[in-house]
Amino acid sequence: MGMAERTPAAGRIRDAEQARDELRAALKGADITLPSLALDGVSLVGDFPRPLVDLGRCTPELARRLAQAVGKCAP
């Protein structure tokens, strides 16, 4: 493991990647694909990166399907 992989910043980036992958898998289970799902590049730069998961853009139809899927899980 290199020095950069042990830094807190690298850990935050790995955590964001894992969160993105978990979301992608959960959405796939609901037959939903967000084509632009990725990490936000701007949030990864600097001395203290604060990684963000960018959900990206999608069609209105897909936004409605996503809203419906989320709504089914709401209490």
Secondary structure in CASP SS format (residue, H / E / C, confidence):
PFRMAT SS
TARGET T0000
AUTHOR 0000-0000-0000
METHOD secondary structure of the structure
MODEL  1
M C 1.00
G C 1.00
M H 1.00
A H 1.00
E H 1.00
R H 1.00
T C 1.00
P H 1.00
A H 1.00
A H 1.00
G H 1.00
R H 1.00
I H 1.00
R H 1.00
D H 1.00
A H 1.00
E H 1.00
Q H 1.00
A H 1.00
R H 1.00
D H 1.00
E H 1.00
L H 1.00
R H 1.00
A H 1.00
A H 1.00
L H 1.00
K H 1.00
G H 1.00
A C 1.00
D C 1.00
I C 1.00
T C 1.00
L C 1.00
P C 1.00
S C 1.00
L C 1.00
A E 1.00
L E 1.00
D C 1.00
G H 1.00
V H 1.00
S H 1.00
L H 1.00
V C 1.00
G C 1.00
D C 1.00
F C 1.00
P C 1.00
R C 1.00
P C 1.00
L C 1.00
V E 1.00
D E 1.00
L C 1.00
G C 1.00
R C 1.00
C C 1.00
T C 1.00
P H 1.00
E H 1.00
L H 1.00
A H 1.00
R H 1.00
R H 1.00
L H 1.00
A H 1.00
Q H 1.00
A H 1.00
V H 1.00
G H 1.00
K H 1.00
C H 1.00
A C 1.00
P C 1.00
END
